[in-house]
Amino acid sequence: MEIVARATVVFVLLFLLTRGSKRRTLADFAPFELLLLVVIGDIVQQGVTQEDMSLTGAVLATSTFAFWVTVLSFVTWRWPRAGRVVEGAPLVIIQDGVPIVHVLKAERLPLDEVYEAARQNGIVSLDDVRLGILEPTGRISFIMNDTKSS
């Protein structure tokens, strides 16, 4: 039972860490962040199982994580407001061609990355953008003034 409790504590910690790390896609990770992501699995395993190398310990820890993922999935489906807490909500970062600087700062999203996303979507100038939306996935969606969207 101790493994289940440890797995629950680590799951909550990882959830809070990922929600606090703002919105980034895997491709946007710096090399150090990617390295940390790879190493965290081993770190978590040791903390959860307390060096328990048994098959039972591995099954319990994995099942506990799967249980909490399933619970969060159900909660976000059942109560949409909870989804905004668990998964995040889309944020408007450009309105009528003007970047919303305070939102970009809060999300630690450099304006250069917004310009890069615009170029990747074939947008020459932000003046053509009615809305730029930072999605919960970290992707930026653009709604154009002439109702074309990318």
Secondary structure as a PSIPRED ss2 file (coil, helix, strand):
# PSIPRED VFORMAT (PSIPRED V4.0)

   1 M C   1.000  0.000  0.000
   2 E H   0.000  1.000  0.000
   3 I H   0.000  1.000  0.000
   4 V H   0.000  1.000  0.000
   5 A H   0.000  1.000  0.000
   6 R H   0.000  1.000  0.000
   7 A H   0.000  1.000  0.000
   8 T H   0.000  1.000  0.000
   9 V H   0.000  1.000  0.000
  10 V H   0.000  1.000  0.000
  11 F H   0.000  1.000  0.000
  12 V H   0.000  1.000  0.000
  13 L H   0.000  1.000  0.000
  14 L H   0.000  1.000  0.000
  15 F H   0.000  1.000  0.000
  16 L H   0.000  1.000  0.000
  17 L H   0.000  1.000  0.000
  18 T H   0.000  1.000  0.000
  19 R H   0.000  1.000  0.000
  20 G H   0.000  1.000  0.000
  21 S C   1.000  0.000  0.000
  22 K C   1.000  0.000  0.000
  23 R C   1.000  0.000  0.000
  24 R C   1.000  0.000  0.000
  25 T C   1.000  0.000  0.000
  26 L H   0.000  1.000  0.000
  27 A H   0.000  1.000  0.000
  28 D H   0.000  1.000  0.000
  29 F C   1.000  0.000  0.000
  30 A C   1.000  0.000  0.000
  31 P H   0.000  1.000  0.000
  32 F H   0.000  1.000  0.000
  33 E H   0.000  1.000  0.000
  34 L H   0.000  1.000  0.000
  35 L H   0.000  1.000  0.000
  36 L H   0.000  1.000  0.000
  37 L H   0.000  1.000  0.000
  38 V H   0.000  1.000  0.000
  39 V H   0.000  1.000  0.000
  40 I H   0.000  1.000  0.000
  41 G H   0.000  1.000  0.000
  42 D H   0.000  1.000  0.000
  43 I H   0.000  1.000  0.000
  44 V H   0.000  1.000  0.000
  45 Q H   0.000  1.000  0.000
  46 Q H   0.000  1.000  0.000
  47 G H   0.000  1.000  0.000
  48 V H   0.000  1.000  0.000
  49 T H   0.000  1.000  0.000
  50 Q C   1.000  0.000  0.000
  51 E C   1.000  0.000  0.000
  52 D C   1.000  0.000  0.000
  53 M C   1.000  0.000  0.000
  54 S C   1.000  0.000  0.000
  55 L H   0.000  1.000  0.000
  56 T H   0.000  1.000  0.000
  57 G H   0.000  1.000  0.000
  58 A H   0.000  1.000  0.000
  59 V H   0.000  1.000  0.000
  60 L H   0.000  1.000  0.000
  61 A H   0.000  1.000  0.000
  62 T H   0.000  1.000  0.000
  63 S H   0.000  1.000  0.000
  64 T H   0.000  1.000  0.000
  65 F H   0.000  1.000  0.000
  66 A H   0.000  1.000  0.000
  67 F H   0.000  1.000  0.000
  68 W H   0.000  1.000  0.000
  69 V H   0.000  1.000  0.000
  70 T H   0.000  1.000  0.000
  71 V H   0.000  1.000  0.000
  72 L H   0.000  1.000  0.000
  73 S H   0.000  1.000  0.000
  74 F H   0.000  1.000  0.000
  75 V H   0.000  1.000  0.000
  76 T H   0.000  1.000  0.000
  77 W H   0.000  1.000  0.000
  78 R H   0.000  1.000  0.000
  79 W C   1.000  0.000  0.000
  80 P H   0.000  1.000  0.000
  81 R H   0.000  1.000  0.000
  82 A H   0.000  1.000  0.000
  83 G H   0.000  1.000  0.000
  84 R H   0.000  1.000  0.000
  85 V H   0.000  1.000  0.000
  86 V H   0.000  1.000  0.000
  87 E C   1.000  0.000  0.000
  88 G C   1.000  0.000  0.000
  89 A C   1.000  0.000  0.000
  90 P C   1.000  0.000  0.000
  91 L E   0.000  0.000  1.000
  92 V E   0.000  0.000  1.000
  93 I E   0.000  0.000  1.000
  94 I E   0.000  0.000  1.000
  95 Q E   0.000  0.000  1.000
  96 D C   1.000  0.000  0.000
  97 G C   1.000  0.000  0.000
  98 V E   0.000  0.000  1.000
  99 P E   0.000  0.000  1.000
 100 I C   1.000  0.000  0.000
 101 V H   0.000  1.000  0.000
 102 H H   0.000  1.000  0.000
 103 V H   0.000  1.000  0.000
 104 L H   0.000  1.000  0.000
 105 K H   0.000  1.000  0.000
 106 A H   0.000  1.000  0.000
 107 E C   1.000  0.000  0.000
 108 R C   1.000  0.000  0.000
 109 L C   1.000  0.000  0.000
 110 P C   1.000  0.000  0.000
 111 L H   0.000  1.000  0.000
 112 D H   0.000  1.000  0.000
 113 E H   0.000  1.000  0.000
 114 V H   0.000  1.000  0.000
 115 Y H   0.000  1.000  0.000
 116 E H   0.000  1.000  0.000
 117 A H   0.000  1.000  0.000
 118 A H   0.000  1.000  0.000
 119 R H   0.000  1.000  0.000
 120 Q H   0.000  1.000  0.000
 121 N C   1.000  0.000  0.000
 122 G C   1.000  0.000  0.000
 123 I C   1.000  0.000  0.000
 124 V C   1.000  0.000  0.000
 125 S C   1.000  0.000  0.000
 126 L H   0.000  1.000  0.000
 127 D H   0.000  1.000  0.000
 128 D H   0.000  1.000  0.000
 129 V E   0.000  0.000  1.000
 130 R E   0.000  0.000  1.000
 131 L E   0.000  0.000  1.000
 132 G E   0.000  0.000  1.000
 133 I E   0.000  0.000  1.000
 134 L E   0.000  0.000  1.000
 135 E C   1.000  0.000  0.000
 136 P C   1.000  0.000  0.000
 137 T C   1.000  0.000  0.000
 138 G C   1.000  0.000  0.000
 139 R C   1.000  0.000  0.000
 140 I E   0.000  0.000  1.000
 141 S E   0.000  0.000  1.000
 142 F E   0.000  0.000  1.000
 143 I E   0.000  0.000  1.000
 144 M E   0.000  0.000  1.000
 145 N C   1.000  0.000  0.000
 146 D C   1.000  0.000  0.000
 147 T C   1.000  0.000  0.000
 148 K C   1.000  0.000  0.000
 149 S E   0.000  0.000  1.000
 150 S C   1.000  0.000  0.000
